[in-house]
Amino acid sequence: ILLHIRKKERRTSGEAEAQQLKVASGTDSKVLGGAISAFAREGRRMVVIAIGAGSINAAIKGLAIARKNVEEEAIDLLCKPEFTEVNDGTTALRMLLLVEQT
């Protein structure tokens, strides 16, 4: 058996062409969910950036609320978590929520 292994290029998340929204731990999840829903209904791409446990919690709650808001409109919301360096080599969880209509 001969297996060919090729290194693939990293897929881009669409972060460059989407509007970015940063979430803090004190962000109201209902307001965030409404904003995500509005962008999804308009067919616009949006990236929600959350760094740290509290802000990721708020972002996930906002995503859940948005999914409930648009479930009857055949709109799908994608979630892509990744690790990244934030300050001076410190690694933290940075979550990118790429919101797009399918």
C-alpha positions as CSV (number, residue, x, y, z in Angstrom):
1,I,0.0,0.0,0.0
2,L,1.4,3.4,-1.0
3,L,-0.1,6.5,0.6
4,H,0.6,9.9,-0.9
5,I,0.5,12.6,1.8
6,R,0.1,16.2,0.6
7,K,0.0,19.2,2.8
8,K,-3.2,21.2,2.1
9,E,-3.5,24.9,2.3
10,R,-5.4,26.2,5.3
11,R,-8.9,27.2,4.4
12,T,-9.7,30.8,5.0
13,S,-12.6,31.5,7.3
14,G,-13.8,34.5,5.2
15,E,-12.8,36.7,8.1
16,A,-11.3,39.3,5.8
17,E,-14.4,40.1,3.8
18,A,-16.9,39.9,6.7
19,Q,-17.8,42.5,9.2
20,Q,-16.3,41.9,12.6
21,L,-18.0,42.1,16.0
22,K,-16.1,41.7,19.2
23,V,-17.9,40.2,22.2
24,A,-17.1,41.1,25.8
25,S,-18.1,39.0,28.8
26,G,-20.8,41.7,29.7
27,T,-22.4,41.6,26.2
28,D,-26.1,41.1,26.3
29,S,-26.7,37.7,24.6
30,K,-30.2,38.7,23.4
31,V,-28.8,41.9,21.7
32,L,-26.0,39.8,20.1
33,G,-28.5,37.2,18.9
34,G,-30.6,39.9,17.3
35,A,-27.6,41.3,15.5
36,I,-26.5,37.9,14.3
37,S,-30.1,37.2,13.1
38,A,-30.3,40.5,11.2
39,F,-27.0,39.9,9.4
40,A,-28.0,36.4,8.5
41,R,-31.4,37.5,7.1
42,E,-29.7,40.1,4.9
43,G,-27.3,37.5,3.6
44,R,-24.3,39.4,4.9
45,R,-21.3,37.7,6.4
46,M,-20.4,38.5,10.0
47,V,-17.5,37.3,12.2
48,V,-18.1,37.3,16.0
49,I,-14.8,37.3,17.8
50,A,-14.7,36.2,21.5
51,I,-11.5,35.8,23.6
52,G,-11.8,34.3,27.0
53,A,-14.4,32.2,28.9
54,G,-16.9,34.9,29.7
55,S,-17.0,36.4,26.2
56,I,-17.2,32.9,24.6
57,N,-20.1,32.1,26.9
58,A,-21.9,35.2,25.7
59,A,-21.1,34.5,22.1
60,I,-22.5,31.0,22.3
61,K,-25.6,32.1,24.0
62,G,-26.1,34.8,21.3
63,L,-25.6,32.2,18.6
64,A,-28.2,29.9,20.2
65,I,-30.7,32.8,20.3
66,A,-29.9,33.7,16.7
67,R,-30.4,30.1,15.5
68,K,-33.8,30.0,17.2
69,N,-34.7,33.3,15.5
70,V,-33.9,32.1,12.0
71,E,-34.7,28.4,12.2
72,E,-37.8,28.7,10.0
73,E,-36.0,30.7,7.3
74,A,-33.6,27.9,6.3
75,I,-30.5,29.9,7.4
76,D,-27.6,27.9,8.8
77,L,-25.0,29.4,11.2
78,L,-21.5,28.0,11.3
79,C,-19.2,28.0,14.3
80,K,-15.4,27.7,14.0
81,P,-13.4,27.7,17.3
82,E,-9.6,28.0,17.1
83,F,-6.6,28.7,19.4
84,T,-4.5,31.8,18.9
85,E,-1.9,33.9,20.5
86,V,-3.2,37.0,22.2
87,N,-0.4,38.7,24.1
88,D,3.3,38.0,24.3
89,G,3.0,34.3,23.5
90,T,0.0,33.7,25.7
91,T,-2.3,31.2,24.1
92,A,-6.0,31.6,24.6
93,L,-9.2,30.4,23.0
94,R,-10.4,32.7,20.3
95,M,-13.7,31.7,18.8
96,L,-14.7,32.8,15.3
97,L,-18.4,32.5,14.5
98,L,-18.7,32.8,10.8
99,V,-22.3,33.7,10.1
100,E,-23.5,33.1,6.6
101,Q,-26.7,32.0,4.8
102,T,-26.7,28.6,3.1
